[in-house]
Amino acid sequence: MEQQQTARKQHAFITSRGTLDGAMPALVMALNSVRLGHDATIFYTFMGMEVIKHGGVEKLKYYPEGTMGAIPGMPHVATNMMKKWMSEANIPDPETMFEMAQIEGVRLVACHMTMEMMKLDQKDFVEGVEVWTAEDFIRFAGDCDICLFT
């Protein structure tokens, strides 16, 4: 039986939060996209830019919602708890997921407007990060098969 070939699709994900729960969904989805033979791009904007800065992925924390998140030390406790649950479920830590995304060809893109607003430069980011304007991303996303705000 002849195996049917599927066309490569374009998948785009937007990360706007520099937190553990803000970064991981896009990484998981993008990695699964490339592993299925598609192209995946993560567009980082606003506080999501923290993820692609040097050392940023190592600093990701989980901030519980509501009053729990306001308790001093709670983000540290919640982050450790979340990472423990991830480990028990055999989910790679954020650093490993980010490295796998880079190695496996996930395109990492920084928002130009946010860079200007936060006075960031290309040298502030890990190697391989591209810079696009919002217009560039909208044109790209308009042709994507999937575009998700994670």
Backbone as JSON, one array per atom type, in Angstrom:
{
  "sequence": "MEQQQTARKQHAFITSRGTLDGAMPALVMALNSVRLGHDATIFYTFMGMEVIKHGGVEKLKYYPEGTMGAIPGMPHVATNMMKKWMSEANIPDPETMFEMAQIEGVRLVACHMTMEMMKLDQKDFVEGVEVWTAEDFIRFAGDCDICLFT",
  "N": [[0.84, -1.17, 0.0], [0.55, 2.21, -0.83], [2.0, 4.95, 0.83], [0.36, 7.82, 1.9], [1.29, 11.13, 1.29], [1.48, 14.02, 3.28], [1.05, 17.5, 2.98], [3.4, 19.96, 4.05], [2.59, 22.0, 6.75], [1.99, 25.29, 8.07], [2.42, 26.41, 11.31], [1.62, 28.66, 13.85], [2.37, 30.27, 16.92], [1.65, 32.35, 19.69], [3.34, 33.89, 22.31], [2.86, 35.7, 25.12], [3.41, 35.98, 27.76], [5.85, 35.87, 30.27], [6.12, 33.56, 31.92], [6.08, 30.33, 33.55], [3.7, 28.92, 32.93], [2.98, 30.46, 30.82], [4.9, 30.13, 28.85], [5.32, 27.36, 28.35], [3.03, 26.07, 26.97], [3.18, 26.97, 24.22], [5.71, 26.02, 23.52], [5.36, 23.22, 23.77], [3.3, 22.77, 21.87], [4.53, 23.73, 19.51], [6.79, 22.06, 19.29], [5.51, 19.58, 18.93], [4.3, 20.11, 16.51], [6.5, 20.37, 14.68], [7.5, 17.81, 14.92], [5.53, 16.38, 13.73], [6.05, 16.92, 11.18], [5.66, 19.5, 10.26], [6.04, 23.11, 9.89], [6.92, 25.31, 12.5], [6.39, 28.26, 14.34], [7.17, 30.47, 16.96], [5.98, 33.41, 18.21], [7.14, 35.91, 20.15], [6.04, 38.29, 22.42], [5.48, 41.33, 24.31], [5.58, 40.59, 27.76], [6.36, 38.03, 27.25], [8.76, 38.15, 25.99], [10.72, 37.79, 27.84], [11.27, 35.11, 27.92], [12.93, 34.48, 25.75], [15.21, 35.88, 26.22], [18.69, 35.96, 27.17], [19.31, 33.5, 29.53], [16.69, 33.59, 30.34], [14.72, 31.52, 30.15], [15.45, 29.84, 32.17], [14.64, 31.21, 34.38], [11.92, 31.12, 34.56], [8.82, 31.23, 36.24], [5.99, 29.99, 38.09], [3.05, 31.62, 38.75], [0.55, 31.54, 40.96], [-2.95, 32.17, 40.53], [-5.01, 34.88, 41.77], [-5.35, 35.6, 45.3], [-3.54, 33.78, 46.36], [-1.25, 33.92, 44.79], [-0.18, 36.3, 45.63], [0.98, 35.93, 48.06], [3.95, 36.16, 49.86], [6.75, 34.4, 48.66], [5.2, 32.4, 47.57], [5.17, 32.08, 44.68], [7.66, 30.78, 44.3], [7.31, 28.36, 45.71], [5.08, 27.34, 44.32], [6.14, 27.12, 41.75], [8.15, 25.18, 42.11], [6.49, 23.04, 42.83], [4.99, 22.71, 40.47], [7.03, 22.05, 38.64], [7.82, 19.65, 39.78], [5.55, 18.06, 39.41], [5.58, 18.04, 36.62], [7.95, 16.63, 36.14], [7.32, 14.14, 37.31], [5.41, 13.34, 35.51], [6.92, 12.81, 33.37], [7.54, 14.98, 31.72], [9.62, 17.1, 30.0], [11.79, 19.57, 31.54], [11.47, 23.21, 31.42], [13.85, 24.37, 30.35], [15.02, 22.26, 28.92], [12.94, 21.73, 27.09], [12.95, 24.13, 25.65], [15.5, 24.09, 24.53], [15.26, 21.78, 22.95], [13.33, 22.69, 21.17], [14.8, 24.66, 19.8], [16.82, 23.05, 18.61], [15.29, 21.3, 17.06], [14.2, 22.89, 15.13], [12.18, 24.84, 15.54], [10.98, 27.99, 14.86], [11.97, 30.95, 16.34], [10.73, 34.03, 17.24], [11.04, 37.48, 17.85], [9.1, 40.3, 18.87], [9.26, 43.32, 17.23], [8.22, 45.89, 17.97], [7.8, 45.56, 20.73], [10.41, 45.15, 21.5], [11.51, 47.7, 21.05], [9.95, 49.21, 22.82], [10.72, 48.11, 25.28], [13.34, 48.67, 25.22], [15.19, 46.79, 24.18], [17.71, 44.84, 22.55], [18.93, 42.97, 19.73], [21.11, 41.49, 20.65], [20.4, 40.88, 23.22], [19.01, 38.56, 23.2], [18.77, 34.94, 22.98], [20.76, 32.91, 20.8], [19.78, 32.77, 17.39], [17.24, 33.91, 17.39], [14.81, 35.59, 15.57], [13.7, 38.83, 14.36], [10.66, 40.38, 14.0], [8.21, 42.66, 12.74], [4.93, 43.59, 13.95], [3.27, 43.7, 11.77], [4.67, 42.04, 9.97], [4.32, 39.58, 11.28], [1.51, 39.32, 11.24], [0.98, 39.13, 8.49], [2.32, 36.72, 7.98], [0.95, 34.96, 9.77], [-1.57, 35.04, 8.68], [-1.43, 33.32, 6.56], [-1.08, 30.92, 7.76], [-1.85, 27.56, 8.8], [-2.6, 26.97, 11.34], [-3.0, 29.16, 14.02], [-2.31, 30.13, 17.15], [-2.92, 31.7, 20.26], [-1.2, 31.31, 23.03]],
  "CA": [[0.0, 0.0, 0.0], [1.33, 3.45, -0.95], [1.76, 5.86, 1.95], [-0.06, 9.14, 1.45], [2.12, 12.21, 1.81], [0.74, 15.21, 3.64], [1.81, 18.73, 2.74], [3.88, 20.69, 5.24], [1.71, 23.09, 7.14], [2.59, 26.34, 8.89], [1.75, 26.59, 12.59], [2.15, 29.81, 14.58], [1.94, 30.38, 18.31], [2.02, 33.63, 20.29], [3.6, 33.85, 23.75], [2.91, 37.07, 25.63], [3.7, 35.98, 29.19], [7.15, 35.3, 30.61], [5.92, 32.69, 33.07], [6.12, 28.91, 33.22], [2.46, 28.56, 32.25], [2.88, 31.26, 29.6], [5.88, 29.67, 27.86], [5.27, 25.92, 28.05], [2.08, 25.63, 25.94], [3.7, 27.21, 22.87], [6.82, 25.09, 23.29], [4.79, 21.89, 23.57], [2.58, 22.74, 20.6], [5.48, 23.91, 18.4], [7.58, 20.83, 19.16], [4.66, 18.56, 18.33], [4.1, 20.49, 15.1], [7.67, 19.99, 13.87], [7.62, 16.35, 14.96], [4.54, 15.86, 12.77], [6.52, 17.27, 9.84], [5.21, 20.83, 9.87], [6.86, 24.23, 10.32], [6.33, 25.96, 13.66], [6.96, 29.55, 14.72], [6.65, 31.09, 18.18], [6.14, 34.86, 18.2], [7.22, 36.38, 21.53], [5.7, 39.7, 22.53], [5.31, 41.85, 25.66], [6.39, 39.92, 28.78], [6.87, 36.79, 26.68], [10.14, 38.39, 25.56], [11.61, 37.31, 28.9], [11.6, 33.71, 27.63], [14.0, 34.37, 24.75], [16.41, 36.6, 26.66], [19.73, 35.1, 27.75], [18.99, 33.06, 30.89], [15.28, 33.82, 30.65], [13.93, 30.3, 30.32], [15.82, 29.28, 33.48], [14.01, 32.02, 35.44], [10.45, 31.03, 34.49], [8.13, 30.87, 37.47], [4.55, 29.85, 38.02], [2.4, 32.53, 39.69], [-0.85, 31.17, 41.13], [-3.9, 33.28, 40.38], [-5.72, 35.37, 42.95], [-4.61, 35.99, 46.49], [-2.43, 32.85, 46.61], [-0.06, 34.41, 44.1], [0.33, 37.48, 46.31], [1.65, 35.54, 49.29], [5.41, 36.12, 49.67], [7.35, 33.08, 48.53], [4.3, 31.44, 46.92], [5.62, 31.7, 43.33], [8.76, 29.82, 44.41], [6.71, 27.09, 46.11], [4.22, 26.88, 43.22], [7.02, 26.74, 40.64], [8.74, 23.88, 42.46], [5.43, 22.05, 42.77], [4.67, 22.5, 39.06], [8.16, 21.34, 38.03], [7.78, 18.28, 40.32], [4.48, 17.38, 38.68], [6.05, 17.83, 35.25], [8.94, 15.56, 36.21], [6.6, 12.89, 37.58], [4.67, 13.0, 34.3], [7.94, 12.67, 32.32], [7.54, 16.15, 30.85], [10.91, 17.78, 30.17], [11.76, 20.9, 32.16], [11.42, 24.28, 30.42], [15.14, 24.55, 29.7], [15.16, 21.17, 27.95], [11.95, 21.95, 26.04], [13.4, 25.26, 24.84], [16.66, 23.61, 23.76], [14.73, 20.86, 21.95], [12.68, 23.53, 20.15], [15.86, 25.25, 18.98], [17.49, 21.99, 17.85], [14.37, 20.66, 16.12], [13.81, 23.81, 14.06], [11.1, 25.79, 15.81], [11.41, 29.36, 14.58], [11.72, 31.83, 17.48], [10.63, 35.38, 16.7], [10.78, 38.56, 18.8], [8.29, 41.42, 18.37], [10.06, 44.54, 17.11], [7.64, 46.98, 18.75], [8.08, 45.29, 22.14], [11.85, 45.4, 21.69], [11.71, 49.15, 21.17], [9.29, 49.65, 24.05], [11.5, 47.65, 26.43], [14.74, 49.04, 24.97], [15.95, 45.56, 24.0], [18.49, 44.73, 21.33], [19.11, 41.59, 19.27], [22.12, 40.83, 21.49], [19.78, 40.49, 24.49], [18.31, 37.29, 23.0], [19.54, 33.73, 22.68], [21.12, 32.79, 19.39], [18.78, 32.25, 16.46], [15.97, 34.63, 17.45], [14.57, 36.57, 14.5], [12.9, 39.98, 14.78], [9.62, 40.74, 13.04], [7.22, 43.65, 13.16], [3.59, 43.02, 14.07], [2.79, 43.54, 10.39], [5.3, 40.82, 9.44], [3.67, 38.41, 11.88], [0.12, 39.22, 10.76], [1.04, 38.59, 7.13], [2.7, 35.31, 8.12], [-0.12, 34.23, 10.44], [-2.71, 34.97, 7.77], [-1.24, 32.17, 5.67], [-0.86, 29.71, 8.56], [-2.95, 26.61, 8.96], [-2.99, 27.11, 12.74], [-2.41, 30.3, 14.72], [-2.86, 30.09, 18.5], [-2.42, 32.55, 21.32], [-1.12, 30.34, 24.13]],
  "C": [[0.89, 1.24, 0.0], [0.96, 4.39, 0.19], [1.43, 7.24, 1.4], [0.8, 10.21, 2.1], [1.24, 13.41, 2.13], [1.64, 16.42, 3.43], [2.23, 19.35, 4.06], [2.93, 21.84, 5.51], [2.51, 24.08, 8.0], [1.76, 26.49, 10.16], [2.42, 27.74, 13.34], [1.54, 29.87, 15.97], [2.45, 31.71, 18.85], [2.2, 33.43, 21.78], [3.76, 35.28, 24.23], [3.21, 37.15, 27.12], [5.03, 35.28, 29.45], [7.08, 34.47, 31.88], [5.98, 31.24, 32.6], [4.87, 28.5, 32.44], [2.2, 29.4, 31.01], [3.76, 30.71, 28.48], [5.67, 28.22, 27.43], [4.24, 25.52, 26.98], [2.6, 25.82, 24.51], [4.85, 26.27, 22.55], [6.32, 23.68, 23.0], [4.13, 21.79, 22.2], [3.55, 22.84, 19.42], [6.32, 22.66, 18.2], [6.76, 19.71, 18.53], [4.4, 18.85, 16.86], [5.28, 20.04, 14.25], [7.84, 18.48, 13.85], [6.59, 15.67, 14.04], [4.91, 16.25, 11.33], [6.1, 18.64, 9.36], [6.23, 21.88, 10.33], [6.16, 24.93, 11.48], [7.12, 27.23, 14.01], [6.32, 30.0, 16.03], [7.0, 32.57, 18.13], [6.06, 35.34, 19.65], [6.97, 37.88, 21.56], [5.45, 40.06, 24.0], [6.13, 41.04, 26.66], [6.9, 38.56, 28.33], [8.31, 36.91, 26.21], [11.15, 37.89, 26.59], [12.09, 35.89, 28.6], [12.81, 33.6, 26.72], [15.24, 35.19, 25.09], [17.42, 35.6, 27.23], [19.36, 34.78, 29.2], [17.52, 33.15, 31.26], [14.5, 32.56, 30.93], [14.25, 29.64, 31.67], [15.12, 29.99, 34.62], [12.49, 31.91, 35.45], [9.87, 30.55, 35.8], [6.64, 30.71, 37.19], [3.95, 30.72, 39.12], [0.94, 32.12, 39.83], [-1.75, 32.4, 41.03], [-4.49, 33.68, 41.72], [-4.79, 35.68, 44.11], [-3.45, 35.05, 46.8], [-1.14, 33.35, 45.98], [0.58, 35.61, 44.77], [1.07, 37.16, 47.6], [3.16, 35.47, 49.04], [5.94, 34.69, 49.65], [6.49, 32.06, 47.8], [4.73, 31.12, 45.49], [6.75, 30.67, 43.35], [8.21, 28.43, 44.74], [5.89, 26.5, 44.96], [5.04, 26.42, 42.02], [7.65, 25.38, 40.91], [7.71, 22.76, 42.39], [5.11, 21.7, 41.31], [5.78, 21.7, 38.37], [8.21, 19.88, 38.53], [6.72, 17.47, 39.59], [4.89, 17.08, 37.25], [7.02, 16.65, 35.21], [8.27, 14.2, 36.41], [5.81, 12.41, 36.37], [5.61, 12.82, 33.1], [7.88, 13.78, 31.28], [8.88, 16.86, 31.06], [10.75, 19.16, 30.82], [11.8, 21.97, 31.08], [12.74, 24.48, 29.66], [15.35, 23.5, 28.61], [14.18, 21.36, 26.79], [12.4, 23.06, 25.09], [14.57, 24.83, 23.95], [16.2, 22.66, 22.65], [14.06, 21.65, 20.82], [13.72, 24.15, 19.23], [16.49, 24.2, 18.06], [16.58, 21.44, 16.75], [13.77, 21.62, 15.1], [12.61, 24.69, 14.3], [11.67, 27.19, 15.62], [10.99, 30.24, 15.76], [11.8, 33.27, 16.99], [10.29, 36.38, 17.8], [9.99, 39.68, 18.12], [9.12, 42.71, 18.39], [9.53, 45.68, 17.97], [7.94, 46.8, 20.24], [9.56, 45.52, 22.44], [12.11, 46.89, 21.89], [11.13, 49.68, 22.47], [10.13, 49.31, 25.28], [12.99, 47.94, 26.3], [15.65, 47.8, 24.92], [16.65, 45.59, 22.65], [18.62, 43.25, 20.97], [20.09, 40.82, 20.16], [21.57, 40.39, 22.85], [19.16, 39.08, 24.42], [19.27, 36.13, 22.75], [19.78, 33.68, 21.17], [19.95, 32.22, 18.58], [17.45, 32.97, 16.48], [15.91, 35.64, 16.31], [13.73, 37.72, 15.06], [11.93, 40.32, 13.65], [8.78, 41.88, 13.62], [5.88, 42.92, 13.33], [3.0, 42.78, 12.68], [3.36, 42.28, 9.75], [4.58, 39.58, 9.98], [2.25, 38.23, 11.36], [0.08, 38.66, 9.34], [1.35, 37.1, 7.16], [1.54, 34.49, 8.68], [-1.34, 34.07, 9.55], [-2.63, 33.79, 6.82], [-1.05, 30.86, 6.43], [-2.1, 28.85, 8.62], [-3.5, 26.66, 10.39], [-2.28, 28.35, 13.29], [-3.09, 30.38, 16.09], [-2.16, 31.07, 19.43], [-2.4, 31.67, 22.56], [-0.98, 31.02, 25.47]]
}
